[in-house]
Amino acid sequence: FREQPIFSTRAHVFQIDPNTKKNWVPTSKHAVTVSYFYDSTRNVYRIISLDGSKAIINSTITPNMTFTKTSQKFGQWADSRANTVYGLGFSSEHHLSKFAEKFQEFKEAARLAKEKSQEKMELTSTPSQESAGGDIQSPLTPESINGTDDERVMPEVTQNSEPRAEPTQNALPFTHSSTISKHWEAELATLKGNNAKLTAALLESTANVKQWKQQLAAYQEEAERLHKRVS
């Protein structure tokens, strides 16, 4: 597949409240995997995070984005295409610094890729106007380099409507990735294992409660019998 993960970490994910634009709203109940993905065909870098089958982060890195550390374990960046601000809470300052370092690195790579694509467009623009036939009909364009508007982000009309809880269209390219599938299969197996342990513990607790009730009933009967004898 053309899009592959190049760096992953774990963090609690937040989005800015669309109503107040001040408060943070948690979009994950616990720490989840947050990954940088690289599309070698389009030279595009994205930040992606899934909570189950739901994409809670799907942000394409652009040269004008800035990742800001707001505390020792928290950082944020604004995504104008998604019309939101993402926040990440890390378990340590080291994990935050590493994520910020990668953000800057991939942002610079995105800038260089954009400049190269613009140079190619300028070189191919003149011959593409002169001929109407043959292969020259398909010069490099913003769509062929960076993907179409539908691939990059939902249309602006939908951005101005209700916030998208599940960007399913943007999630399609990476949900079929074998790497992601294996990762979530492992997560599912872990959850199943934890569920089995919890079920066994619950059954054991239930059995203990029954045993305690039986012992209590026996003590009550014994106390009642002794009380009658004393009377």
PyMOL commands that set and color helices and strands:
alter all, ss='L'
color gray80, all
select helices_A, chain A and resi 93-130+135-137+142-146+149-152+156-159+168-175+178-230
alter helices_A, ss='H'
color red, helices_A
select strands_A, chain A and resi 3-16+24-26+32-39+44-51+54-60+68-69+74-79+84-89
alter strands_A, ss='S'
color yellow, strands_A
deselect
rebuild
show_as cartoon
